[in-house]
Amino acid sequence: MTVVEIKQAIQHLSSEDFGSLMLWIAEYNNNKWDKQIEQDYNAGKLNHLINAALADIANGDVKEL
């Protein structure tokens, strides 16, 4: 199935089915994002951000939310 076919099929969904699809897409996207963050963390790609945050905490350069 192509993207064009998928788009055309979506246009014919009922409001209820469209809402269900949107919920599924949001959950699917969130899960993909979580997996990517986990992979980046495990690969050390976030270490510079973690170290910067820890340095800010150590220097008192943070405020409570």
NORSULHU-V890152 format. One record per residue. N is the residue number from 0. RES is the residue in one letter. PSI is psi in degrees with one decimal (999 if undefined). Layout:
n: {N;N}
res: {RES;RES}
psi: {PSI;PSI}
//
This chain:
n: {0;1;2;3;4;5;6;7;8;9;10;11;12;13;14;15;16;17;18;19;20;21;22;23;24;25;26;27;28;29;30;31;32;33;34;35;36;37;38;39;40;41;42;43;44;45;46;47;48;49;50;51;52;53;54;55;56;57;58;59;60;61;62;63;64}
res: {M;T;V;V;E;I;K;Q;A;I;Q;H;L;S;S;E;D;F;G;S;L;M;L;W;I;A;E;Y;N;N;N;K;W;D;K;Q;I;E;Q;D;Y;N;A;G;K;L;N;H;L;I;N;A;A;L;A;D;I;A;N;G;D;V;K;E;L}
psi: {135.6;166.8;-38.7;-43.4;-39.8;-45.2;-42.4;-41.0;-40.1;-37.8;-19.3;4.9;150.3;165.0;-39.8;-46.4;-37.8;-43.4;-41.3;-41.6;-43.9;-40.8;-45.8;-43.7;-42.7;-44.8;-42.4;-46.4;-42.4;-40.6;-40.9;-41.8;-46.1;-43.5;-39.4;-43.1;-43.4;-42.6;-43.2;-40.6;-48.8;-28.9;-3.1;8.9;-15.2;1.0;-40.1;-35.6;-41.1;-45.6;-38.3;-41.1;-42.5;-38.1;-41.9;-41.6;-46.3;-35.0;-3.1;20.6;40.9;161.2;149.7;146.9;999}
//
